[in-house]
């Protein structure tokens, strides 16, 4: 699965990555390196994060459906 981001989203994430890198390691990182890191994160980490979010949403939706069923059973 490939995660598609708009140019604006990528720019925002690159800027955040540059800031995080500076804050955590007290080093500046070039936009080129930040883009490479972002691409690697998106390729290797995003699918697991996305799948976890989908499972969380699925559980939330099941809970909401169960709540609705309980409400209608009372009537």
KEBARO-429552 format. One record per residue: residue number from 1; residue in three letters; x, y, z of N, C-alpha, C, CB in turn. Coordinates in steps of 0.02 Angstrom, whole numbers, plus 32768, in hexadecimal, padded with zeros to 4 digits. Glycine has a CB too. Layout:
N
+-----+---------+--------+---------+------+---------+----------+-------+--------+---------+------+---------+----------+-------+
! num ! residuo ! n.east ! n.north ! n.up ! ca.east ! ca.north ! ca.up ! c.east ! c.north ! c.up ! cb.east ! cb.north ! cb.up !
+-----+---------+--------+---------+------+---------+----------+-------+--------+---------+------+---------+----------+-------+
! NUM !     ALA !      X !       Y !    Z !       X !        Y !     Z !      X !       Y !    Z !       X !        Y !     Z !
...
+-----+---------+--------+---------+------+---------+----------+-------+--------+---------+------+---------+----------+-------+
//
This chain:
75
+-----+---------+--------+---------+------+---------+----------+-------+--------+---------+------+---------+----------+-------+
! num ! residuo ! n.east ! n.north ! n.up ! ca.east ! ca.north ! ca.up ! c.east ! c.north ! c.up ! cb.east ! cb.north ! cb.up !
+-----+---------+--------+---------+------+---------+----------+-------+--------+---------+------+---------+----------+-------+
!   1 !     UNK !   802A !    7FC5 ! 8000 !    8000 !     8000 !  8000 !   802C !    803E ! 8000 !    7FD0 !     8000 !  803D !
!   2 !     UNK !   801E !    806B ! 7FD4 !    8044 !     80A9 !  7FCF !   8019 !    80E2 ! 7FE9 !    805C !     80B6 !  7F87 !
!   3 !     UNK !   8035 !    8109 ! 8016 !    8012 !     8142 !  8032 !   801F !    817E ! 8006 !    8028 !     814F !  807B !
!   4 !     UNK !   7FEA !    819D ! 7FED !    7FF0 !     81D8 !  7FC2 !   7FE5 !    8217 ! 7FEC !    7FBD !     81D4 !  7F87 !
!   5 !     UNK !   8014 !    8244 ! 7FE8 !    800F !     8284 !  800A !   8013 !    82BC ! 7FD7 !    8046 !     828B !  8040 !
!   6 !     UNK !   7FF0 !    82F2 ! 7FE4 !    7FF4 !     832C !  7FB8 !   8038 !    834D ! 7FC3 !    7FBA !     835E !  7FC5 !
!   7 !     UNK !   804A !    8379 ! 7F95 !    8089 !     839E !  7F9C !   8088 !    83C8 ! 7FDC !    8095 !     83CB !  7F5F !
!   8 !     UNK !   804F !    83E6 ! 7FEB !    804A !     840E !  8028 !   8053 !    83E3 ! 8067 !    8006 !     8433 !  802B !
!   9 !     UNK !   8037 !    83A7 ! 8067 !    803F !     837A !  80A0 !   8088 !    8366 ! 80A7 !    8012 !     833C !  8098 !
!  10 !     UNK !   80A8 !    8355 ! 806F !    80EF !     8342 !  8072 !   811A !    837B ! 808A !    8107 !     832B !  802D !
!  11 !     UNK !   810C !    83B8 ! 8072 !    8132 !     83F3 !  8089 !   812B !    83FC ! 80D4 !    811B !     8432 !  8063 !
!  12 !     UNK !   80EE !    83F6 ! 80ED !    80E2 !     83FE !  8134 !   8106 !    83C9 ! 815D !    8098 !     83FB !  8143 !
!  13 !     UNK !   8103 !    838B ! 8146 !    8125 !     8355 !  816A !   8170 !    835D ! 8167 !    8110 !     8311 !  814E !
!  14 !     UNK !   818A !    8372 ! 812D !    81D2 !     837E !  8127 !   81E8 !    83B4 ! 8159 !    81E5 !     8393 !  80DF !
!  15 !     UNK !   81C2 !    83EA ! 815D !    81D3 !     8420 !  818C !   81D2 !    8407 ! 81D4 !    81A3 !     845B !  8183 !
!  16 !     UNK !   81A1 !    83DE ! 81E5 !    819D !     83C2 !  8228 !   81D8 !    8394 ! 8236 !    815C !     839C !  8232 !
!  17 !     UNK !   81EB !    836C ! 8204 !    8223 !     833F !  820C !   8264 !    8365 ! 8216 !    8229 !     8311 !  81CF !
!  18 !     UNK !   826E !    839B ! 81F1 !    82A9 !     83C5 !  81F9 !   82AB !    83E2 ! 8240 !    82AA !     83FE !  81C4 !
!  19 !     UNK !   8272 !    83F9 ! 8258 !    826E !     8416 !  829B !   827A !    83E1 ! 82D1 !    8229 !     8437 !  82A6 !
!  20 !     UNK !   825C !    83A7 ! 82C9 !    8266 !     8371 !  82FA !   82B0 !    835D ! 82FC !    823B !     8334 !  82E8 !
!  21 !     UNK !   82CE !    8356 ! 82C2 !    8314 !     8342 !  82BE !   8340 !    8374 ! 82E3 !    832B !     833B !  8275 !
!  22 !     UNK !   8331 !    83B5 ! 82D9 !    8359 !     83E9 !  82FA !   834D !    83E7 ! 8346 !    8347 !     842E !  82DE !
!  23 !     UNK !   830E !    83E1 ! 835A !    82FD !     83E0 !  83A1 !   831B !    83A4 ! 83C5 !    82B2 !     83E1 !  83AB !
!  24 !     UNK !   8319 !    836A ! 83A6 !    832F !     832C !  83C6 !   837B !    8322 ! 83C3 !    830D !     82F2 !  83A7 !
!  25 !     UNK !   8399 !    8336 ! 838B !    83E0 !     8326 !  8380 !   840C !    8364 ! 837C !    83E7 !     82FE !  8341 !
!  26 !     UNK !   83EC !    83A0 ! 8380 !    8411 !     83DF !  837D !   843C !    83E3 ! 833D !    843D !     83E7 !  83BA !
!  27 !     UNK !   8420 !    83C9 ! 8307 !    8441 !     83CC !  82C6 !   840F !    83E1 ! 8291 !    8461 !     8387 !  82B3 !
!  28 !     UNK !   8428 !    8405 ! 8260 !    83FD !     8416 !  8228 !   8400 !    83DD ! 81F5 !    8412 !     845A !  8207 !
!  29 !     UNK !   83C8 !    83D4 ! 81D3 !    83C4 !     83A1 !  819F !   83AB !    83C3 ! 8160 !    8395 !     8364 !  81B5 !
!  30 !     UNK !   83C7 !    83B0 ! 8127 !    83B3 !     83D0 !  80E8 !   836D !    83B8 ! 80D4 !    83E6 !     83BF !  80B0 !
!  31 !     UNK !   834D !    83DF ! 80AA !    830C !     83CB !  8090 !   8311 !    8389 ! 806A !    82EF !     8402 !  8062 !
!  32 !     UNK !   8349 !    837F ! 8047 !    8353 !     8340 !  8022 !   8353 !    8305 ! 8052 !    8395 !     8343 !  7FF9 !
!  33 !     UNK !   8379 !    8309 ! 8088 !    837C !     82D3 !  80B9 !   8338 !    82CA ! 80DB !    83B2 !     82E0 !  80ED !
!  34 !     UNK !   8317 !    8301 ! 80EA !    82D6 !     82FC !  810A !   82A4 !    82D9 ! 80DB !    82BC !     8342 !  811D !
!  35 !     UNK !   82A7 !    82E9 ! 809A !    827B !     82C8 !  806A !   8289 !    827D ! 8067 !    8283 !     82E7 !  8025 !
!  36 !     UNK !   82CA !    826C ! 8068 !    82DC !     8225 !  8066 !   82C3 !    8200 ! 80A4 !    8329 !     821D !  8060 !
!  37 !     UNK !   82CB !    821F ! 80DE !    82B2 !     8201 !  811C !   8266 !    81FB ! 811B !    82C8 !     822B !  8159 !
!  38 !     UNK !   8245 !    8230 ! 8104 !    81FC !     822E !  8100 !   81E5 !    81F6 ! 80D3 !    81E2 !     8272 !  80E7 !
!  39 !     UNK !   8205 !    81EF ! 8099 !    81F3 !     81B8 !  806B !   81FD !    8174 ! 808B !    821D !     81BD !  802A !
!  40 !     UNK !   8234 !    816C ! 80B0 !    8241 !     812D !  80D2 !   820D !    811F ! 8108 !    8288 !     812C !  80F1 !
!  41 !     UNK !   81FC !    8153 ! 812F !    81C8 !     814B !  8163 !   8186 !    8138 ! 8144 !    81C1 !     818C !  818C !
!  42 !     UNK !   8174 !    815B ! 810E !    8134 !     814C !  80ED !   8132 !    8105 ! 80D2 !    8127 !     817E !  80B5 !
!  43 !     UNK !   8169 !    80EF ! 80B7 !    816C !     80AC !  809A !   816B !    8076 ! 80D0 !    81AA !     80A4 !  806E !
!  44 !     UNK !   8192 !    8080 ! 8105 !    819C !     804B !  8136 !   816F !    804F ! 8173 !    81E3 !     804B !  814C !
!  45 !     UNK !   815B !    808B ! 8187 !    8134 !     8093 !  81C5 !   80EA !    80A2 ! 81B9 !    8151 !     80CA !  81EE !
!  46 !     UNK !   80DB !    80C7 ! 8185 !    8096 !     80DC !  8179 !   8065 !    80A2 ! 8173 !    8093 !     8105 !  813A !
!  47 !     UNK !   8075 !    806B ! 8150 !    8044 !     8034 !  814C !   8030 !    8019 ! 8190 !    8060 !     7FFC !  8122 !
!  48 !     UNK !   8060 !    8010 ! 81BD !    8050 !     7FF6 !  81FF !   8025 !    8028 ! 8226 !    8090 !     7FE6 !  8226 !
!  49 !     UNK !   8035 !    8067 ! 8222 !    800E !     809B !  8244 !   7FC7 !    809E ! 8227 !    8030 !     80E0 !  823F !
!  50 !     UNK !   7FC3 !    809C ! 81E5 !    7F82 !     809E !  81C3 !   7F57 !    8062 ! 81D7 !    7F8B !     809F !  8176 !
!  51 !     UNK !   7F74 !    8027 ! 81D6 !    7F4F !     7FEB !  81E8 !   7F37 !    7FEC ! 8231 !    7F7A !     7FAD !  81DC !
!  52 !     UNK !   7F61 !    8006 ! 825D !    7F4D !     800D !  82A3 !   7F12 !    803D ! 82A9 !    7F88 !     8024 !  82CE !
!  53 !     UNK !   7F15 !    8074 ! 8285 !    7EDF !     80A5 !  8287 !   7E9E !    8086 ! 826C !    7EF1 !     80E3 !  825E !
!  54 !     UNK !   7EA2 !    805E ! 8238 !    7E67 !     803D !  821C !   7E49 !    800D ! 824F !    7E79 !     8018 !  81DA !
!  55 !     UNK !   7E74 !    7FE6 ! 8270 !    7E5B !     7FB7 !  82A3 !   7E3B !    7FDC ! 82DD !    7E95 !     7F8B !  82BC !
!  56 !     UNK !   7E59 !    8013 ! 82F1 !    7E3C !     803C !  8327 !   7DF8 !    8057 ! 8312 !    7E6B !     8076 !  833A !
!  57 !     UNK !   7DF2 !    806F ! 82D5 !    7DB2 !     8089 !  82BD !   7D7E !    8052 ! 82B8 !    7DBB !     80AC !  8279 !
!  58 !     UNK !   7D94 !    8017 ! 82A2 !    7D66 !     7FDE !  829D !   7D4A !    7FCD ! 82E2 !    7D8A !     7FA1 !  827E !
!  59 !     UNK !   7D75 !    7FCB ! 8314 !    7D5F !     7FBC !  8358 !   7D30 !    7FF2 ! 8371 !    7D9B !     7FB5 !  8387 !
!  60 !     UNK !   7D40 !    8030 ! 8363 !    7D15 !     8068 !  8377 !   7CD0 !    8061 ! 8358 !    7D35 !     80AB !  8364 !
!  61 !     UNK !   7CCE !    8051 ! 8317 !    7C8E !     804B !  82F4 !   7C65 !    8011 ! 8310 !    7C9A !     8041 !  82A9 !
!  62 !     UNK !   7C85 !    7FD9 ! 831F !    7C62 !     7FA0 !  833C !   7C44 !    7FB4 ! 837F !    7C91 !     7F64 !  8345 !
!  63 !     UNK !   7C69 !    7FD9 ! 83A7 !    7C50 !     7FF0 !  83E7 !   7C13 !    801E ! 83DE !    7C87 !     8015 !  840E !
!  64 !     UNK !   7C17 !    804A ! 83AD !    7BDF !     8077 !  83A0 !   7BA1 !    8050 ! 838A !    7BF2 !     80AB !  836B !
!  65 !     UNK !   7BAA !    801D ! 8360 !    7B72 !     7FF4 !  8349 !   7B53 !    7FCE ! 8383 !    7B89 !     7FC3 !  8313 !
!  66 !     UNK !   7B7D !    7FB3 ! 83AF !    7B64 !     7F8F !  83EA !   7B3C !    7FBF ! 8416 !    7B9E !     7F70 !  8412 !
!  67 !     UNK !   7B54 !    7FFC ! 841E !    7B30 !     802E !  8445 !   7AEC !    803D ! 8426 !    7B59 !     806F !  844C !
!  68 !     UNK !   7AE9 !    8044 ! 83E4 !    7AAA !     8050 !  83C2 !   7A79 !    8015 ! 83CC !    7AB6 !     805C !  8378 !
!  69 !     UNK !   7A93 !    7FDA ! 83C6 !    7A69 !     7F9F !  83D0 !   7A4C !    7F9E ! 8416 !    7A91 !     7F5F !  83C3 !
!  70 !     UNK !   7A74 !    7FB0 ! 8447 !    7A5B !     7FB1 !  848D !   7A26 !    7FE7 ! 8495 !    7A96 !     7FBE !  84BE !
!  71 !     UNK !   7A2E !    8020 ! 8476 !    79FC !     8055 !  847A !   79BB !    803F ! 845B !    7A15 !     8095 !  8457 !
!  72 !     UNK !   79BD !    801F ! 8421 !    797F !     800B !  83FF !   795E !    7FD0 ! 8421 !    798E !     7FF9 !  83B7 !
!  73 !     UNK !   7985 !    7FA5 ! 8443 !    7967 !     7F6D !  8467 !   793F !    7F85 ! 84A3 !    799E !     7F3D !  847E !
!  74 !     UNK !   7952 !    7FBE ! 84C0 !    792F !     7FD9 !  84FA !   78EA !    7FF4 ! 84E7 !    795A !     8010 !  851A !
!  75 !     UNK !   78E1 !    8008 ! 84AA !    78A2 !     8028 !  8495 !   786D !    7FF5 ! 8483 !    78AD !     8055 !  845A !
+-----+---------+--------+---------+------+---------+----------+-------+--------+---------+------+---------+----------+-------+
//
